[in-house]
Amino acid sequence: MIEKWNNRNIPFTVVDSAAEVKKKLINEFEVSTGLVFPTSVRMSLLTLNYKKLGQELSSMNKIIILKEKQHETAIQR
């Protein structure tokens, strides 16, 4: 099985410090949304793999945007 994969040209990315990259992603999210996660939430997010972390942050961002639109609509009425 391993030999089979060695014969393929599959691109991959080497991450020197996965924890630092995740922290940076979470910090960017906090800055862009104006939210500050409690330490417990931050630690829980850091346990996720990249794909799941991205999905979680994306879904949170969508919820924030929807709530802002609902609030704007309610104010206009």
All heavy atoms as a GROMACS GRO file, in nm:
protein
  623
    1MET      N    1   0.083  -0.120   0.000
    1MET     CA    2   0.000   0.000   0.000
    1MET      C    3   0.087   0.126   0.000
    1MET      O    4   0.063   0.217  -0.075
    1MET     CB    5  -0.092  -0.004   0.122
    1MET     CG    6  -0.182   0.114   0.135
    1MET     SD    7  -0.315   0.101   0.016
    1MET     CE    8  -0.413   0.237   0.060
    2ILE      N    9   0.188   0.131   0.085
    2ILE     CA   10   0.275   0.248   0.092
    2ILE      C   11   0.352   0.265  -0.039
    2ILE      O   12   0.366   0.376  -0.088
    2ILE     CB   13   0.372   0.237   0.212
    2ILE    CG1   14   0.292   0.242   0.342
    2ILE    CG2   15   0.476   0.348   0.208
    2ILE    CD1   16   0.373   0.215   0.465
    3GLU      N   17   0.398   0.157  -0.096
    3GLU     CA   18   0.471   0.164  -0.223
    3GLU      C   19   0.384   0.225  -0.332
    3GLU      O   20   0.430   0.303  -0.413
    3GLU     CB   21   0.518   0.025  -0.265
    3GLU     CG   22   0.623  -0.034  -0.174
    3GLU     CD   23   0.653  -0.178  -0.207
    3GLU    OE1   24   0.608  -0.227  -0.313
    3GLU    OE2   25   0.720  -0.243  -0.125
    4LYS      N   26   0.256   0.192  -0.330
    4LYS     CA   27   0.163   0.244  -0.429
    4LYS      C   28   0.158   0.398  -0.420
    4LYS      O   29   0.160   0.467  -0.520
    4LYS     CB   30   0.026   0.185  -0.400
    4LYS     CG   31  -0.080   0.220  -0.500
    4LYS     CD   32  -0.210   0.161  -0.450
    4LYS     CE   33  -0.306   0.131  -0.558
    4LYS     NZ   34  -0.430   0.074  -0.506
    5TRP      N   35   0.151   0.451  -0.297
    5TRP     CA   36   0.144   0.595  -0.279
    5TRP      C   37   0.276   0.663  -0.313
    5TRP      O   38   0.278   0.776  -0.356
    5TRP     CB   39   0.103   0.629  -0.136
    5TRP     CG   40  -0.042   0.604  -0.114
    5TRP    CD1   41  -0.097   0.501  -0.046
    5TRP    CD2   42  -0.152   0.681  -0.162
    5TRP    NE1   43  -0.233   0.507  -0.047
    5TRP    CE2   44  -0.269   0.618  -0.119
    5TRP    CE3   45  -0.162   0.797  -0.238
    5TRP    CZ2   46  -0.395   0.668  -0.148
    5TRP    CZ3   47  -0.288   0.845  -0.267
    5TRP    CH2   48  -0.402   0.781  -0.223
    6ASN      N   49   0.386   0.596  -0.291
    6ASN     CA   50   0.515   0.655  -0.321
    6ASN      C   51   0.533   0.679  -0.471
    6ASN      O   52   0.610   0.766  -0.510
    6ASN     CB   53   0.629   0.567  -0.270
    6ASN     CG   54   0.644   0.574  -0.121
    6ASN    OD1   55   0.602   0.671  -0.058
    6ASN    ND2   56   0.702   0.473  -0.061
    7ASN      N   57   0.466   0.604  -0.555
    7ASN     CA   58   0.481   0.617  -0.699
    7ASN      C   59   0.398   0.731  -0.756
    7ASN      O   60   0.415   0.768  -0.871
    7ASN     CB   61   0.442   0.487  -0.769
    7ASN     CG   62   0.540   0.376  -0.737
    7ASN    OD1   63   0.656   0.401  -0.709
    7ASN    ND2   64   0.493   0.253  -0.741
    8ARG      N   65   0.309   0.789  -0.679
    8ARG     CA   66   0.223   0.897  -0.728
    8ARG      C   67   0.284   1.032  -0.694
    8ARG      O   68   0.352   1.049  -0.594
    8ARG     CB   69   0.085   0.887  -0.665
    8ARG     CG   70   0.014   0.761  -0.706
    8ARG     CD   71  -0.123   0.760  -0.648
    8ARG     NE   72  -0.188   0.635  -0.683
    8ARG     CZ   73  -0.312   0.610  -0.658
    8ARG    NH1   74  -0.388   0.700  -0.600
    8ARG    NH2   75  -0.366   0.495  -0.691
    9ASN      N   76   0.257   1.129  -0.776
    9ASN     CA   77   0.302   1.265  -0.750
    9ASN      C   78   0.189   1.344  -0.685
    9ASN      O   79   0.113   1.413  -0.752
    9ASN     CB   80   0.346   1.334  -0.880
    9ASN     CG   81   0.470   1.273  -0.936
    9ASN    OD1   82   0.556   1.229  -0.862
    9ASN    ND2   83   0.480   1.269  -1.067
   10ILE      N   84   0.177   1.332  -0.555
   10ILE     CA   85   0.072   1.399  -0.481
   10ILE      C   86   0.133   1.517  -0.408
   10ILE      O   87   0.223   1.499  -0.325
   10ILE     CB   88   0.005   1.303  -0.380
   10ILE    CG1   89  -0.057   1.186  -0.455
   10ILE    CG2   90  -0.100   1.378  -0.297
   10ILE    CD1   91  -0.112   1.078  -0.366
   11PRO      N   92   0.088   1.639  -0.439
   11PRO     CA   93   0.145   1.756  -0.369
   11PRO      C   94   0.098   1.758  -0.224
   11PRO      O   95  -0.013   1.718  -0.192
   11PRO     CB   96   0.089   1.874  -0.446
   11PRO     CG   97  -0.034   1.823  -0.511
   11PRO     CD   98  -0.012   1.676  -0.535
   12PHE      N   99   0.183   1.803  -0.136
   12PHE     CA  100   0.146   1.816   0.003
   12PHE      C  101   0.214   1.940   0.060
   12PHE      O  102   0.308   1.993   0.002
   12PHE     CB  103   0.186   1.692   0.083
   12PHE     CG  104   0.333   1.664   0.083
   12PHE    CD1  105   0.415   1.714   0.182
   12PHE    CD2  106   0.390   1.588  -0.018
   12PHE    CE1  107   0.550   1.689   0.181
   12PHE    CE2  108   0.526   1.562  -0.020
   12PHE     CZ  109   0.606   1.614   0.081
   13THR      N  110   0.164   1.983   0.173
   13THR     CA  111   0.218   2.101   0.239
   13THR      C  112   0.274   2.060   0.374
   13THR      O  113   0.208   1.989   0.449
   13THR     CB  114   0.108   2.206   0.259
   13THR    OG1  115   0.051   2.235   0.133
   13THR    CG2  116   0.162   2.332   0.321
   14VAL      N  117   0.392   2.106   0.404
   14VAL     CA  118   0.451   2.081   0.534
   14VAL      C  119   0.429   2.204   0.620
   14VAL      O  120   0.464   2.315   0.581
   14VAL     CB  121   0.603   2.052   0.521
   14VAL    CG1  122   0.666   2.036   0.659
   14VAL    CG2  123   0.626   1.929   0.436
   15VAL      N  124   0.370   2.183   0.736
   15VAL     CA  125   0.345   2.292   0.829
   15VAL      C  126   0.442   2.275   0.945
   15VAL      O  127   0.441   2.173   1.013
   15VAL     CB  128   0.199   2.291   0.880
   15VAL    CG1  129   0.176   2.400   0.981
   15VAL    CG2  130   0.103   2.302   0.764
   16ASP      N  131   0.527   2.376   0.965
   16ASP     CA  132   0.626   2.367   1.072
   16ASP      C  133   0.562   2.367   1.210
   16ASP      O  134   0.601   2.291   1.297
   16ASP     CB  135   0.725   2.484   1.063
   16ASP     CG  136   0.812   2.474   0.939
   16ASP    OD1  137   0.838   2.360   0.895
   16ASP    OD2  138   0.852   2.578   0.887
   17SER      N  139   0.464   2.452   1.230
   17SER     CA  140   0.400   2.461   1.361
   17SER      C  141   0.249   2.470   1.341
   17SER      O  142   0.194   2.580   1.323
   17SER     CB  143   0.451   2.582   1.436
   17SER     OG  144   0.384   2.594   1.558
   18ALA      N  145   0.184   2.357   1.346
   18ALA     CA  146   0.039   2.353   1.322
   18ALA      C  147  -0.037   2.436   1.426
   18ALA      O  148  -0.132   2.505   1.392
   18ALA     CB  149  -0.010   2.209   1.324
   19ALA      N  150   0.005   2.430   1.549
   19ALA     CA  151  -0.064   2.506   1.654
   19ALA      C  152  -0.056   2.656   1.628
   19ALA      O  153  -0.155   2.727   1.646
   19ALA     CB  154  -0.004   2.472   1.790
   20GLU      N  155   0.059   2.703   1.583
   20GLU     CA  156   0.074   2.846   1.555
   20GLU      C  157  -0.015   2.889   1.439
   20GLU      O  158  -0.073   2.996   1.441
   20GLU     CB  159   0.220   2.880   1.524
   20GLU     CG  160   0.309   2.880   1.646
   20GLU     CD  161   0.264   2.982   1.750
   20GLU    OE1  162   0.233   3.096   1.712
   20GLU    OE2  163   0.261   2.945   1.869
   21VAL      N  164  -0.025   2.806   1.338
   21VAL     CA  165  -0.109   2.838   1.222
   21VAL      C  166  -0.256   2.844   1.265
   21VAL      O  167  -0.330   2.934   1.225
   21VAL     CB  168  -0.088   2.735   1.109
   21VAL    CG1  169  -0.186   2.758   0.995
   21VAL    CG2  170   0.055   2.739   1.059
   22LYS      N  171  -0.298   2.750   1.348
   22LYS     CA  172  -0.436   2.750   1.396
   22LYS      C  173  -0.462   2.874   1.482
   22LYS      O  174  -0.568   2.937   1.470
   22LYS     CB  175  -0.465   2.624   1.478
   22LYS     CG  176  -0.473   2.498   1.396
   22LYS     CD  177  -0.502   2.381   1.488
   22LYS     CE  178  -0.499   2.250   1.418
   22LYS     NZ  179  -0.526   2.138   1.510
   23LYS      N  180  -0.368   2.908   1.570
   23LYS     CA  181  -0.384   3.027   1.653
   23LYS      C  182  -0.397   3.152   1.568
   23LYS      O  183  -0.479   3.240   1.594
   23LYS     CB  184  -0.265   3.042   1.748
   23LYS     CG  185  -0.265   2.944   1.862
   23LYS     CD  186  -0.142   2.960   1.949
   23LYS     CE  187  -0.135   2.852   2.054
   23LYS     NZ  188  -0.012   2.860   2.134
   24LYS      N  189  -0.316   3.160   1.463
   24LYS     CA  190  -0.320   3.276   1.374
   24LYS      C  191  -0.456   3.284   1.304
   24LYS      O  192  -0.514   3.391   1.292
   24LYS     CB  193  -0.208   3.268   1.271
   24LYS     CG  194  -0.193   3.394   1.188
   24LYS     CD  195  -0.081   3.382   1.088
   24LYS     CE  196   0.053   3.391   1.158
   24LYS     NZ  197   0.165   3.397   1.063
   25LEU      N  198  -0.508   3.170   1.260
   25LEU     CA  199  -0.638   3.166   1.194
   25LEU      C  200  -0.749   3.212   1.289
   25LEU      O  201  -0.835   3.292   1.251
   25LEU     CB  202  -0.667   3.024   1.142
   25LEU     CG  203  -0.795   3.002   1.066
   25LEU    CD1  204  -0.798   3.086   0.939
   25LEU    CD2  205  -0.812   2.856   1.031
   26ILE      N  206  -0.745   3.165   1.412
   26ILE     CA  207  -0.845   3.204   1.512
   26ILE      C  208  -0.833   3.353   1.543
   26ILE      O  209  -0.934   3.424   1.552
   26ILE     CB  210  -0.832   3.118   1.640
   26ILE    CG1  211  -0.871   2.973   1.608
   26ILE    CG2  212  -0.918   3.173   1.752
   26ILE    CD1  213  -0.838   2.873   1.716
   27ASN      N  214  -0.710   3.403   1.557
   27ASN     CA  215  -0.690   3.546   1.583
   27ASN      C  216  -0.744   3.631   1.469
   27ASN      O  217  -0.809   3.734   1.493
   27ASN     CB  218  -0.541   3.577   1.604
   27ASN     CG  219  -0.491   3.531   1.738
   27ASN    OD1  220  -0.569   3.516   1.831
   27ASN    ND2  221  -0.362   3.509   1.748
   28GLU      N  222  -0.720   3.590   1.346
   28GLU     CA  223  -0.772   3.664   1.230
   28GLU      C  224  -0.924   3.666   1.232
   28GLU      O  225  -0.985   3.768   1.201
   28GLU     CB  226  -0.720   3.602   1.101
   28GLU     CG  227  -0.574   3.626   1.075
   28GLU     CD  228  -0.522   3.554   0.952
   28GLU    OE1  229  -0.603   3.500   0.873
   28GLU    OE2  230  -0.399   3.550   0.934
   29PHE      N  231  -0.984   3.555   1.268
   29PHE     CA  232  -1.129   3.548   1.277
   29PHE      C  233  -1.180   3.645   1.383
   29PHE      O  234  -1.276   3.719   1.360
   29PHE     CB  235  -1.176   3.405   1.308
   29PHE     CG  236  -1.325   3.392   1.321
   29PHE    CD1  237  -1.404   3.380   1.209
   29PHE    CD2  238  -1.387   3.394   1.445
   29PHE    CE1  239  -1.543   3.369   1.219
   29PHE    CE2  240  -1.523   3.383   1.458
   29PHE     CZ  241  -1.602   3.371   1.345
   30GLU      N  242  -1.116   3.644   1.499
   30GLU     CA  243  -1.158   3.733   1.608
   30GLU      C  244  -1.147   3.880   1.567
   30GLU      O  245  -1.238   3.958   1.595
   30GLU     CB  246  -1.074   3.707   1.733
   30GLU     CG  247  -1.106   3.577   1.803
   30GLU     CD  248  -1.021   3.553   1.926
   30GLU    OE1  249  -0.904   3.596   1.928
   30GLU    OE2  250  -1.073   3.492   2.020
   31VAL      N  251  -1.040   3.915   1.502
   31VAL     CA  252  -1.020   4.054   1.459
   31VAL      C  253  -1.125   4.094   1.355
   31VAL      O  254  -1.184   4.201   1.362
   31VAL     CB  255  -0.877   4.075   1.404
   31VAL    CG1  256  -0.864   4.208   1.333
   31VAL    CG2  257  -0.776   4.063   1.516
   32SER      N  258  -1.150   4.005   1.259
   32SER     CA  259  -1.243   4.040   1.151
   32SER      C  260  -1.388   4.048   1.198
   32SER      O  261  -1.467   4.123   1.142
   32SER     CB  262  -1.231   3.940   1.036
   32SER     OG  263  -1.280   3.813   1.074
   33THR      N  264  -1.424   3.971   1.302
   33THR     CA  265  -1.562   3.972   1.350
   33THR      C  266  -1.582   4.060   1.473
   33THR      O  267  -1.695   4.092   1.507
   33THR     CB  268  -1.609   3.830   1.386
   33THR    OG1  269  -1.523   3.777   1.488
   33THR    CG2  270  -1.610   3.740   1.265
   34GLY      N  271  -1.472   4.097   1.539
   34GLY     CA  272  -1.484   4.175   1.661
   34GLY      C  273  -1.518   4.092   1.783
   34GLY      O  274  -1.548   4.145   1.889
   35LEU      N  275  -1.514   3.961   1.769
   35LEU     CA  276  -1.541   3.870   1.880
   35LEU      C  277  -1.412   3.836   1.952
   35LEU      O  278  -1.305   3.836   1.892
   35LEU     CB  279  -1.602   3.740   1.831
   35LEU     CG  280  -1.739   3.747   1.766
   35LEU    CD1  281  -1.779   3.610   1.713
   35LEU    CD2  282  -1.843   3.796   1.865
   36VAL      N  283  -1.424   3.804   2.080
   36VAL     CA  284  -1.310   3.752   2.155
   36VAL      C  285  -1.358   3.622   2.220
   36VAL      O  286  -1.449   3.624   2.304
   36VAL     CB  287  -1.262   3.851   2.262
   36VAL    CG1  288  -1.147   3.792   2.342
   36VAL    CG2  289  -1.221   3.983   2.197
   37PHE      N  290  -1.298   3.511   2.178
   37PHE     CA  291  -1.337   3.382   2.233
   37PHE      C  292  -1.284   3.365   2.375
   37PHE      O  293  -1.170   3.403   2.403
   37PHE     CB  294  -1.280   3.267   2.148
   37PHE     CG  295  -1.342   3.253   2.013
   37PHE    CD1  296  -1.262   3.251   1.900
   37PHE    CD2  297  -1.478   3.240   1.996
   37PHE    CE1  298  -1.317   3.236   1.774
   37PHE    CE2  299  -1.535   3.226   1.871
   37PHE     CZ  300  -1.454   3.224   1.760
   38PRO      N  301  -1.363   3.306   2.463
   38PRO     CA  302  -1.310   3.267   2.594
   38PRO      C  303  -1.200   3.163   2.575
   38PRO      O  304  -1.196   3.093   2.473
   38PRO     CB  305  -1.430   3.205   2.666
   38PRO     CG  306  -1.550   3.250   2.590
   38PRO     CD  307  -1.505   3.274   2.450
   39THR      N  308  -1.113   3.152   2.673
   39THR     CA  309  -1.001   3.059   2.664
   39THR      C  310  -1.048   2.916   2.639
   39THR      O  311  -0.988   2.843   2.560
   39THR     CB  312  -0.916   3.065   2.792
   39THR    OG1  313  -0.875   3.200   2.811
   39THR    CG2  314  -0.794   2.976   2.782
   40SER      N  315  -1.157   2.876   2.703
   40SER     CA  316  -1.206   2.739   2.687
   40SER      C  317  -1.249   2.712   2.543
   40SER      O  318  -1.224   2.605   2.488
   40SER     CB  319  -1.321   2.711   2.783
   40SER     OG  320  -1.427   2.802   2.760
   41VAL      N  321  -1.313   2.810   2.480
   41VAL     CA  322  -1.356   2.794   2.341
   41VAL      C  323  -1.235   2.790   2.250
   41VAL      O  324  -1.225   2.707   2.159
   41VAL     CB  325  -1.452   2.908   2.299
   41VAL    CG1  326  -1.483   2.902   2.150
   41VAL    CG2  327  -1.579   2.903   2.382
   42ARG      N  328  -1.140   2.878   2.276
   42ARG     CA  329  -1.017   2.882   2.196
   42ARG      C  330  -0.944   2.747   2.203
   42ARG      O  331  -0.899   2.694   2.103
   42ARG     CB  332  -0.927   2.994   2.246
   42ARG     CG  333  -0.796   3.007   2.173
   42ARG     CD  334  -0.715   3.121   2.230
   42ARG     NE  335  -0.767   3.249   2.189
   42ARG     CZ  336  -0.729   3.310   2.077
   42ARG    NH1  337  -0.641   3.254   1.999
   42ARG    NH2  338  -0.781   3.425   2.043
   43MET      N  339  -0.933   2.691   2.323
   43MET     CA  340  -0.864   2.563   2.340
   43MET      C  341  -0.940   2.451   2.269
   43MET      O  342  -0.879   2.364   2.208
   43MET     CB  343  -0.848   2.529   2.488
   43MET     CG  344  -0.762   2.630   2.562
   43MET     SD  345  -0.608   2.666   2.477
   43MET     CE  346  -0.497   2.568   2.565
   44SER      N  347  -1.071   2.455   2.272
   44SER     CA  348  -1.151   2.354   2.201
   44SER      C  349  -1.130   2.365   2.050
   44SER      O  350  -1.117   2.264   1.981
   44SER     CB  351  -1.300   2.371   2.232
   44SER     OG  352  -1.325   2.343   2.366
   45LEU      N  353  -1.127   2.487   1.999
   45LEU     CA  354  -1.104   2.506   1.856
   45LEU      C  355  -0.966   2.459   1.814
   45LEU      O  356  -0.948   2.404   1.705
   45LEU     CB  357  -1.122   2.653   1.818
   45LEU     CG  358  -1.265   2.707   1.822
   45LEU    CD1  359  -1.265   2.858   1.804
   45LEU    CD2  360  -1.351   2.640   1.718
   46LEU      N  361  -0.868   2.476   1.900
   46LEU     CA  362  -0.731   2.434   1.867
   46LEU      C  363  -0.716   2.283   1.859
   46LEU      O  364  -0.621   2.233   1.799
   46LEU     CB  365  -0.632   2.490   1.970
   46LEU     CG  366  -0.607   2.640   1.960
   46LEU    CD1  367  -0.523   2.688   2.078
   46LEU    CD2  368  -0.540   2.676   1.829
   47THR      N  369  -0.810   2.208   1.917
   47THR     CA  370  -0.802   2.062   1.909
   47THR      C  371  -0.854   2.008   1.776
   47THR      O  372  -0.832   1.892   1.744
   47THR     CB  373  -0.882   1.995   2.023
   47THR    OG1  374  -1.020   2.028   2.009
   47THR    CG2  375  -0.830   2.038   2.159
   48LEU      N  376  -0.923   2.093   1.699
   48LEU     CA  377  -0.980   2.049   1.571
   48LEU      C  378  -0.872   2.043   1.463
   48LEU      O  379  -0.774   2.117   1.468
   48LEU     CB  380  -1.089   2.146   1.526
   48LEU     CG  381  -1.208   2.164   1.620
   48LEU    CD1  382  -1.299   2.274   1.568
   48LEU    CD2  383  -1.284   2.035   1.636
   49ASN      N  384  -0.893   1.957   1.364
   49ASN     CA  385  -0.802   1.958   1.249
   49ASN      C  386  -0.836   2.079   1.162
   49ASN      O  387  -0.937   2.145   1.181
   49ASN     CB  388  -0.807   1.826   1.170
   49ASN     CG  389  -0.941   1.802   1.104
   49ASN    OD1  390  -1.007   1.894   1.058
   49ASN    ND2  391  -0.982   1.678   1.098
   50TYR      N  392  -0.749   2.108   1.066
   50TYR     CA  393  -0.764   2.230   0.985
   50TYR      C  394  -0.899   2.236   0.915
   50TYR      O  395  -0.964   2.339   0.916
   50TYR     CB  396  -0.655   2.239   0.878
   50TYR     CG  397  -0.519   2.261   0.935
   50TYR    CD1  398  -0.422   2.163   0.928
   50TYR    CD2  399  -0.487   2.381   0.996
   50TYR    CE1  400  -0.297   2.183   0.981
   50TYR    CE2  401  -0.362   2.403   1.049
   50TYR     CZ  402  -0.267   2.304   1.041
   50TYR     OH  403  -0.146   2.324   1.094
   51LYS      N  404  -0.939   2.127   0.854
   51LYS     CA  405  -1.063   2.127   0.777
   51LYS      C  406  -1.182   2.157   0.868
   51LYS      O  407  -1.266   2.241   0.836
   51LYS     CB  408  -1.081   1.991   0.708
   51LYS     CG  409  -1.198   1.985   0.617
   51LYS     CD  410  -1.204   1.855   0.540
   51LYS     CE  411  -1.320   1.854   0.444
   51LYS     NZ  412  -1.326   1.731   0.366
   52LYS      N  413  -1.188   2.090   0.981
   52LYS     CA  414  -1.300   2.110   1.073
   52LYS      C  415  -1.295   2.250   1.134
   52LYS      O  416  -1.399   2.315   1.150
   52LYS     CB  417  -1.296   2.003   1.184
   52LYS     CG  418  -1.415   2.004   1.274
   52LYS     CD  419  -1.541   1.966   1.200
   52LYS     CE  420  -1.658   1.963   1.296
   52LYS     NZ  421  -1.786   1.959   1.228
   53LEU      N  422  -1.176   2.300   1.166
   53LEU     CA  423  -1.162   2.436   1.220
   53LEU      C  424  -1.214   2.538   1.119
   53LEU      O  425  -1.289   2.627   1.154
   53LEU     CB  426  -1.016   2.465   1.256
   53LEU     CG  427  -0.986   2.606   1.305
   53LEU    CD1  428  -1.064   2.639   1.431
   53LEU    CD2  429  -0.836   2.623   1.328
   54GLY      N  430  -1.174   2.522   0.994
   54GLY     CA  431  -1.222   2.611   0.889
   54GLY      C  432  -1.373   2.607   0.874
   54GLY      O  433  -1.438   2.710   0.857
   55GLN      N  434  -1.429   2.486   0.880
   55GLN     CA  435  -1.574   2.471   0.869
   55GLN      C  436  -1.645   2.540   0.985
   55GLN      O  437  -1.747   2.607   0.966
   55GLN     CB  438  -1.612   2.323   0.864
   55GLN     CG  439  -1.573   2.253   0.737
   55GLN     CD  440  -1.595   2.102   0.744
   55GLN    OE1  441  -1.613   2.046   0.852
   55GLN    NE2  442  -1.591   2.038   0.629
   56GLU      N  443  -1.594   2.522   1.106
   56GLU     CA  444  -1.656   2.583   1.224
   56GLU      C  445  -1.652   2.735   1.217
   56GLU      O  446  -1.751   2.802   1.242
   56GLU     CB  447  -1.587   2.534   1.352
   56GLU     CG  448  -1.614   2.389   1.385
   56GLU     CD  449  -1.759   2.360   1.416
   56GLU    OE1  450  -1.827   2.445   1.479
   56GLU    OE2  451  -1.806   2.252   1.378
   57LEU      N  452  -1.535   2.790   1.183
   57LEU     CA  453  -1.523   2.935   1.174
   57LEU      C  454  -1.610   2.991   1.062
   57LEU      O  455  -1.672   3.097   1.077
   57LEU     CB  456  -1.376   2.975   1.154
   57LEU     CG  457  -1.282   2.946   1.271
   57LEU    CD1  458  -1.140   2.983   1.235
   57LEU    CD2  459  -1.327   3.014   1.398
   58SER      N  460  -1.619   2.918   0.952
   58SER     CA  461  -1.702   2.962   0.840
   58SER      C  462  -1.849   2.963   0.880
   58SER      O  463  -1.921   3.059   0.850
   58SER     CB  464  -1.680   2.869   0.721
   58SER     OG  465  -1.765   2.902   0.616
   59SER      N  466  -1.894   2.858   0.948
   59SER     CA  467  -2.035   2.853   0.987
   59SER      C  468  -2.066   2.961   1.091
   59SER      O  469  -2.174   3.021   1.087
   59SER     CB  470  -2.074   2.715   1.038
   59SER     OG  471  -2.003   2.683   1.155
   60MET      N  472  -1.972   2.989   1.181
   60MET     CA  473  -1.993   3.097   1.278
   60MET      C  474  -2.004   3.231   1.207
   60MET      O  475  -2.089   3.313   1.242
   60MET     CB  476  -1.876   3.103   1.378
   60MET     CG  477  -1.880   2.998   1.485
   60MET     SD  478  -1.750   3.031   1.605
   60MET     CE  479  -1.655   2.882   1.590
   61ASN      N  480  -1.920   3.252   1.107
   61ASN     CA  481  -1.922   3.376   1.032
   61ASN      C  482  -2.056   3.394   0.959
   61ASN      O  483  -2.113   3.503   0.957
   61ASN     CB  484  -1.805   3.381   0.935
   61ASN     CG  485  -1.781   3.520   0.882
   61ASN    OD1  486  -1.794   3.617   0.954
   61ASN    ND2  487  -1.747   3.529   0.755
   62LYS      N  488  -2.106   3.285   0.900
   62LYS     CA  489  -2.235   3.292   0.831
   62LYS      C  490  -2.348   3.327   0.928
   62LYS      O  491  -2.437   3.406   0.895
   62LYS     CB  492  -2.265   3.159   0.762
   62LYS     CG  493  -2.179   3.134   0.641
   62LYS     CD  494  -2.208   2.998   0.581
   62LYS     CE  495  -2.113   2.969   0.466
   62LYS     NZ  496  -2.129   2.833   0.412
   63ILE      N  497  -2.344   3.270   1.047
   63ILE     CA  498  -2.446   3.298   1.148
   63ILE      C  499  -2.440   3.445   1.189
   63ILE      O  500  -2.542   3.513   1.203
   63ILE     CB  501  -2.431   3.205   1.270
   63ILE    CG1  502  -2.467   3.062   1.230
   63ILE    CG2  503  -2.518   3.252   1.386
   63ILE    CD1  504  -2.433   2.957   1.333
   64ILE      N  505  -2.318   3.496   1.208
   64ILE     CA  506  -2.301   3.637   1.245
   64ILE      C  507  -2.359   3.728   1.138
   64ILE      O  508  -2.431   3.824   1.167
   64ILE     CB  509  -2.152   3.669   1.270
   64ILE    CG1  510  -2.105   3.598   1.396
   64ILE    CG2  511  -2.129   3.819   1.280
   64ILE    CD1  512  -1.955   3.599   1.415
   65ILE      N  513  -2.330   3.698   1.013
   65ILE     CA  514  -2.380   3.779   0.901
   65ILE      C  515  -2.532   3.775   0.896
   65ILE      O  516  -2.598   3.878   0.879
   65ILE     CB  517  -2.318   3.732   0.768
   65ILE    CG1  518  -2.169   3.768   0.765
   65ILE    CG2  519  -2.390   3.795   0.649
   65ILE    CD1  520  -2.092   3.705   0.650
   66LEU      N  521  -2.591   3.655   0.914
   66LEU     CA  522  -2.737   3.643   0.913
   66LEU      C  523  -2.799   3.722   1.027
   66LEU      O  524  -2.901   3.791   1.009
   66LEU     CB  525  -2.778   3.496   0.923
   66LEU     CG  526  -2.758   3.413   0.797
   66LEU    CD1  527  -2.789   3.266   0.826
   66LEU    CD2  528  -2.847   3.463   0.684
   67LYS      N  529  -2.740   3.715   1.145
   67LYS     CA  530  -2.793   3.789   1.261
   67LYS      C  531  -2.785   3.940   1.237
   67LYS      O  532  -2.877   4.014   1.272
   67LYS     CB  533  -2.717   3.753   1.389
   67LYS     CG  534  -2.736   3.611   1.434
   67LYS     CD  535  -2.872   3.591   1.494
   67LYS     CE  536  -2.885   3.451   1.547
   67LYS     NZ  537  -3.018   3.421   1.598
   68GLU      N  538  -2.675   3.986   1.176
   68GLU     CA  539  -2.662   4.129   1.147
   68GLU      C  540  -2.768   4.174   1.047
   68GLU      O  541  -2.828   4.280   1.063
   68GLU     CB  542  -2.522   4.159   1.092
   68GLU     CG  543  -2.413   4.152   1.196
   68GLU     CD  544  -2.274   4.169   1.139
   68GLU    OE1  545  -2.257   4.162   1.015
   68GLU    OE2  546  -2.180   4.186   1.218
   69LYS      N  547  -2.794   4.092   0.945
   69LYS     CA  548  -2.898   4.126   0.846
   69LYS      C  549  -3.035   4.130   0.910
   69LYS      O  550  -3.116   4.217   0.881
   69LYS     CB  551  -2.895   4.027   0.730
   69LYS     CG  552  -2.778   4.047   0.637
   69LYS     CD  553  -2.782   3.950   0.521
   69LYS     CE  554  -2.663   3.972   0.430
   69LYS     NZ  555  -2.661   3.876   0.318
   70GLN      N  556  -3.063   4.034   0.999
   70GLN     CA  557  -3.192   4.031   1.068
   70GLN      C  558  -3.208   4.156   1.155
   70GLN      O  559  -3.316   4.215   1.160
   70GLN     CB  560  -3.206   3.906   1.153
   70GLN     CG  561  -3.224   3.780   1.074
   70GLN     CD  562  -3.222   3.655   1.161
   70GLN    OE1  563  -3.192   3.661   1.280
   70GLN    NE2  564  -3.252   3.539   1.101
   71HIS      N  565  -3.100   4.193   1.222
   71HIS     CA  566  -3.103   4.312   1.308
   71HIS      C  567  -3.127   4.439   1.225
   71HIS      O  568  -3.206   4.525   1.264
   71HIS     CB  569  -2.972   4.322   1.386
   71HIS     CG  570  -2.967   4.437   1.480
   71HIS    ND1  571  -3.045   4.444   1.594
   71HIS    CD2  572  -2.894   4.551   1.478
   71HIS    CE1  573  -3.021   4.557   1.656
   71HIS    NE2  574  -2.930   4.624   1.588
   72GLU      N  575  -3.059   4.450   1.112
   72GLU     CA  576  -3.077   4.566   1.024
   72GLU      C  577  -3.220   4.572   0.971
   72GLU      O  578  -3.279   4.679   0.962
   72GLU     CB  579  -2.979   4.560   0.908
   72GLU     CG  580  -2.835   4.587   0.948
   72GLU     CD  581  -2.737   4.563   0.834
   72GLU    OE1  582  -2.780   4.531   0.722
   72GLU    OE2  583  -2.617   4.574   0.858
   73THR      N  584  -3.276   4.458   0.934
   73THR     CA  585  -3.412   4.453   0.885
   73THR      C  586  -3.512   4.495   0.993
   73THR      O  587  -3.606   4.568   0.966
   73THR     CB  588  -3.447   4.310   0.836
   73THR    OG1  589  -3.351   4.271   0.738
   73THR    CG2  590  -3.585   4.304   0.775
   74ALA      N  591  -3.488   4.450   1.115
   74ALA     CA  592  -3.576   4.485   1.226
   74ALA      C  593  -3.570   4.636   1.256
   74ALA      O  594  -3.671   4.698   1.288
   74ALA     CB  595  -3.538   4.406   1.351
   75ILE      N  596  -3.452   4.696   1.244
   75ILE     CA  597  -3.437   4.838   1.269
   75ILE      C  598  -3.510   4.920   1.162
   75ILE      O  599  -3.572   5.023   1.192
   75ILE     CB  600  -3.287   4.877   1.274
   75ILE    CG1  601  -3.224   4.818   1.400
   75ILE    CG2  602  -3.268   5.027   1.270
   75ILE    CD1  603  -3.074   4.839   1.408
   76GLN      N  604  -3.507   4.875   1.037
   76GLN     CA  605  -3.569   4.948   0.927
   76GLN      C  606  -3.721   4.948   0.936
   76GLN      O  607  -3.786   5.033   0.880
   76GLN     CB  608  -3.524   4.891   0.794
   76GLN     CG  609  -3.378   4.916   0.765
   76GLN     CD  610  -3.332   4.846   0.638
   76GLN    OE1  611  -3.406   4.768   0.578
   76GLN    NE2  612  -3.209   4.872   0.598
   77ARG      N  613  -3.776   4.853   1.006
   77ARG     CA  614  -3.923   4.845   1.015
   77ARG      C  615  -3.977   4.940   1.112
   77ARG      O  616  -3.985   5.017   1.171
   77ARG     CB  617  -3.966   4.704   1.057
   77ARG     CG  618  -3.941   4.605   0.949
   77ARG     CD  619  -3.987   4.471   0.990
   77ARG     NE  620  -3.956   4.375   0.885
   77ARG     CZ  621  -3.979   4.249   0.893
   77ARG    NH1  622  -4.033   4.197   1.000
   77ARG    NH2  623  -3.950   4.169   0.796
   0.00000   0.00000   0.00000
